[in-house]
Amino acid sequence: MGVRTLVRLKARGDAAYQNDYHHKLRGWIWSALRGTDYDSYHDSDEMLPLSYSNPFPPRDMDEGDTRHLIFASPDRELLNILAARLDDSAELNIGEMPFTVEDITALDPDVGEPGTTGTISTGTAVVVPMSEEDLERHELSRPTGHEDSDTDVFWRPKHTVGVFFDEIRQNLQFKHDQFMPEYLTGPDEREDDVPLFDGYDLVRTPAVEANVTADERRTFITSQWVFRYTVQDDLHRKHLNHMLDVGIGARTNLGFGFVNLDEDDGNMERSFNSVGGAL
């Protein structure tokens, strides 16, 4: 099953919602992990086993308003450290959004036993960059006039949904290789080629601006989805639950690609990030 920490926050003052919260929240995470075994992930090529939501619901707030934040990971100890840091400080400032930590709750979402049906939604926008190798594999080319550019090509609907799901599956396999036991078959290694999802709704394709470092600001072409699934077997169940831990697509350590299991909880977790306009 997935492992999550739900943080309930209360605004300490009136504040405008910062759609470009990514770098500030990631900065707090690295500060919280300083001096721990996870500090070695900072400025390394290794991916921290963590994904996280935006502060939601994503709208301007008045003093006393409630917001939530969710951290997810296949590593329970990592979440315990973040929860302890939040509990010790009692305050969390995300850029110009000042919060008091009101409550911290452990969550264990599970997509269910084989035969279970359900939906998974993207809580934050999904980033799918395609390398030159990816473009060649999908028989795609760079936009006219940008053939010699070294900038990323991001997935858009014109590239077809099949390309999106192929890239997502390969990305999940990459995370599987990093964080899951070697003996467990990854989603891109199955001989029977079980699809991750039965169906989908593409909700919107916003352009999202975010600081990737203190000095570098980039625009990402993203997408937001609702995925429908039927759990095929125990292995498929593990793959979907792992997705709940590590997110989908690239830049999950920057806050992109966080996903939610839609359950009978009033869909409290489901909080599409209202950034940018449709492309």
ZAMARGU-4260 file (C-alpha; in steps of 0.2 Angstrom, whole numbers, plus 5000, padded with zeros to 4 digits):
<rodrens>
0) 5000/5000/5000 | 5005/5018/4998 | 5012/5028/5012 | 5007/5047/5014 | 5007/5061/5027
5) 4993/5073/5027 | 4997/5090/5034 | 4982/5102/5039 | 4988/5120/5039 | 4980/5136/5045
10) 4984/5152/5037 | 4993/5164/5049 | 4987/5179/5038 | 4979/5185/5022 | 4989/5179/5007
15) 4988/5177/4988 | 4991/5160/4982 | 5008/5157/4974 | 5006/5146/4959 | 5025/5145/4958
20) 5026/5138/4975 | 5037/5123/4969 | 5055/5129/4973 | 5050/5136/4990 | 5042/5120/4996
25) 5056/5110/4989 | 5068/5121/4998 | 5059/5118/5015 | 5060/5099/5011 | 5079/5100/5009
30) 5081/5110/5024 | 5071/5098/5034 | 5082/5083/5028 | 5098/5092/5032 | 5109/5082/5043
35) 5100/5066/5039 | 5104/5051/5028 | 5093/5059/5014 | 5104/5074/5013 | 5116/5065/5001
40) 5102/5065/4988 | 5104/5084/4987 | 5114/5090/4971 | 5116/5071/4966 | 5110/5062/4951
45) 5099/5051/4963 | 5080/5054/4964 | 5073/5057/4982 | 5059/5044/4984 | 5046/5058/4987
50) 5031/5066/4978 | 5020/5079/4986 | 5005/5090/4983 | 5002/5108/4981 | 4995/5117/4996
55) 4977/5115/4992 | 4964/5121/4988 | 4974/5132/4977 | 4966/5149/4980 | 4969/5165/4989
60) 4967/5164/5008 | 4961/5174/5023 | 4969/5173/5040 | 4962/5157/5048 | 4958/5148/5032
65) 4963/5129/5031 | 4974/5122/5018 | 4981/5104/5016 | 4998/5097/5010 | 5002/5079/5006
70) 5019/5070/5006 | 5020/5053/4998 | 5035/5041/4998 | 5039/5022/4997 | 5050/5026/5012
75) 5041/5028/5028 | 5056/5034/5037 | 5058/5049/5025 | 5040/5054/5029 | 5043/5051/5048
80) 5057/5064/5047 | 5047/5077/5038 | 5032/5074/5050 | 5044/5077/5065 | 5051/5093/5057
85) 5034/5099/5055 | 5029/5094/5073 | 5044/5103/5080 | 5042/5119/5071 | 5023/5121/5071
90) 5025/5133/5057 | 5027/5131/5038 | 5031/5146/5027 | 5029/5142/5008 | 5036/5158/5000
95) 5024/5172/5005 | 5011/5160/5011 | 5012/5158/5030 | 5005/5143/5039 | 5003/5136/5056
100) 5004/5117/5057 | 4987/5111/5064 | 4988/5092/5062 | 4998/5078/5054 | 4990/5062/5049
105) 4997/5046/5042 | 4987/5039/5027 | 4989/5022/5018 | 4979/5023/5002 | 4977/5006/4992
110) 4970/5004/4975 | 4962/4988/4981 | 4963/4969/4978 | 4962/4961/4960 | 4945/4965/4952
115) 4944/4982/4961 | 4939/4997/4950 | 4943/5015/4954 | 4950/5032/4948 | 4967/5040/4950
120) 4968/5059/4947 | 4983/5071/4945 | 4984/5082/4960 | 4997/5092/4952 | 5002/5095/4933
125) 5011/5081/4924 | 5028/5085/4915 | 5033/5073/4901 | 5049/5079/4893 | 5055/5069/4878
130) 5073/5067/4873 | 5080/5065/4856 | 5079/5046/4858 | 5061/5047/4864 | 5057/5058/4849
135) 5065/5046/4837 | 5057/5030/4845 | 5040/5038/4843 | 5044/5045/4825 | 5042/5063/4831
140) 5051/5078/4826 | 5055/5095/4834 | 5043/5109/4830 | 5047/5118/4813 | 5061/5131/4816
145) 5067/5123/4832 | 5075/5108/4824 | 5093/5112/4831 | 5086/5118/4848 | 5093/5109/4864
150) 5077/5114/4874 | 5065/5101/4880 | 5051/5095/4869 | 5036/5092/4881 | 5021/5080/4878
155) 5006/5089/4870 | 4990/5081/4864 | 4996/5082/4846 | 5009/5069/4850 | 4995/5057/4854
160) 4989/5049/4870 | 4998/5033/4866 | 5015/5042/4867 | 5010/5049/4884 | 5006/5032/4891
165) 5022/5025/4884 | 5032/5038/4892 | 5023/5037/4909 | 5026/5018/4909 | 5044/5020/4906
170) 5046/5033/4919 | 5037/5022/4932 | 5049/5008/4927 | 5064/5020/4930 | 5057/5024/4948
175) 5053/5005/4951 | 5072/5001/4947 | 5077/5014/4960 | 5065/5011/4974 | 5058/4994/4973
180) 5066/4977/4976 | 5076/4969/4962 | 5065/4953/4962 | 5049/4962/4959 | 5044/4964/4940
185) 5042/4982/4935 | 5028/4988/4924 | 5038/4989/4908 | 5045/4972/4911 | 5028/4962/4911
190) 5027/4949/4897 | 5008/4950/4897 | 5008/4969/4894 | 4994/4973/4906 | 4990/4992/4904
195) 4991/5003/4919 | 4973/5010/4916 | 4957/5006/4907 | 4952/5023/4902 | 4956/5042/4905
200) 4950/5059/4904 | 4962/5073/4899 | 4957/5088/4909 | 4968/5102/4903 | 4985/5106/4897
205) 4992/5121/4906 | 5008/5130/4904 | 5016/5131/4921 | 5030/5143/4926 | 5042/5137/4940
210) 5059/5141/4947 | 5070/5125/4946 | 5084/5134/4955 | 5084/5151/4964 | 5091/5159/4948
215) 5082/5149/4934 | 5064/5150/4930 | 5057/5139/4917 | 5040/5136/4908 | 5034/5118/4908
220) 5020/5112/4896 | 5010/5100/4907 | 4994/5090/4907 | 4981/5085/4920 | 4971/5069/4920
225) 4959/5057/4928 | 4963/5039/4925 | 4951/5024/4927 | 4958/5007/4932 | 4954/4989/4936
230) 4966/4980/4947 | 4971/4965/4936 | 4982/4955/4948 | 4993/4958/4964 | 5008/4964/4953
235) 4997/4977/4944 | 4991/4982/4962 | 5009/4985/4967 | 5013/4995/4952 | 4998/5007/4954
240) 5001/5009/4973 | 5019/5013/4969 | 5013/5026/4957 | 5004/5034/4972 | 5020/5035/4981
245) 5032/5042/4968 | 5020/5051/4956 | 5020/5051/4937 | 5031/5059/4924 | 5047/5070/4927
250) 5051/5083/4940 | 5041/5075/4954 | 5054/5081/4967 | 5049/5098/4961 | 5031/5095/4965
255) 5025/5090/4948 | 5016/5073/4944 | 5008/5070/4961 | 4993/5058/4960 | 4978/5055/4971
260) 4967/5039/4974 | 4949/5046/4973 | 4940/5038/4987 | 4924/5041/4997 | 4932/5055/5007
265) 4923/5069/4999 | 4938/5069/4986 | 4947/5080/4999 | 4964/5076/4991 | 4958/5079/4974
270) 4964/5097/4970 | 4969/5101/4952 | 4982/5115/4952 | 4974/5130/4943 | 4989/5136/4935
275) 4990/5142/4917 | 4978/5141/4902 | 4974/5127/4890 | 4985/5125/4875
</rodrens>
